[in-house]
Amino acid sequence: MSLLVAAAVLMAAVTHASWNALAHTIKDQLIAFTLIGGGAAVIGAVLACLTPLPHAAAWPYLVASALLHIGYQLLLMRSFTLGDFGQMYPIARGTAPLVVTVLAAVFVGETLGPWQLAGVAVASAGLVGVALWGFRGTDTRPHWPALLAALATGLSIAAYTVVDGVGVRASGTPLGYIAWLMILEGLLIPAYAWHRFRGSLLTRMRPYASRGLLGAVLSLAAYGLVLWAQTRAPLAPIAALRESSIIVGAAIGALFFKERFGAPRIAAAGLMVVGIGLMLRAG
């Protein structure tokens, strides 16, 4: 993995954490996802007019990825409903890189060297560890439905990561691929919100329109950078680097939401740095 690719993925992590933070400020998550998903679909439609159409071989992957992304969004909302954001999000994002490593080896034929494998494992351990640390020394016990929902979310992340890694390489146009992906995945939740709220949807969205549009731009940019990187490097290290968004999100929470960063998150950040170093050494 080159420094340029690593920098692009780390920038994607920052933008991903930023749009998640924006979504977190909107109390009604259905409205938040409607604005961000619908806004990304509109931007994708504009971008689709300016970029080449993806090659025919990429379309089955586009359709499969759109369905997986919708499932991911539903599972993520479910896990947030059942459990705490500070634990569900790291578990969901932290388990994905390890699963991507296995899926990429089985279905894509990507094998990693010992330094890359060590980097993925160390980074993932930091991300999952900070989520599970919250159960230590407290009366809190694991809420298994919430944990299962978070783990299922992680599996869906791993699945669409591998599908998109293959699809974007077959598309011939990363920009065209992300444009059509945003269109395909961004319409279902707004359609459901329109059915649920009917005439009051626009009124409900109006106070959050600017945040939703900014979140849509950041969301598209975040995944667009990841898709570009997937055409330049193996999937598993990219997945691990992308999930550094968890640490960025924790920092945003400490700075803007006055949430405690704490020693476990500092330790996780240190493990992430070690993991990144190991992955770059392989490049």
Secondary structure as UniProt FT lines:
FT   HELIX           3..24
FT   HELIX           29..50
FT   HELIX           56..58
FT   HELIX           59..82
FT   HELIX           85..103
FT   HELIX           104..108
FT   HELIX           114..132
FT   HELIX           133..135
FT   TURN            136..137
FT   HELIX           144..171
FT   HELIX           174..185
FT   HELIX           188..197
FT   HELIX           198..200
FT   HELIX           201..205
FT   HELIX           206..208
FT   HELIX           209..230
FT   TURN            231..232
FT   HELIX           235..242
FT   TURN            243..244
FT   HELIX           245..256
FT   HELIX           262..282
//
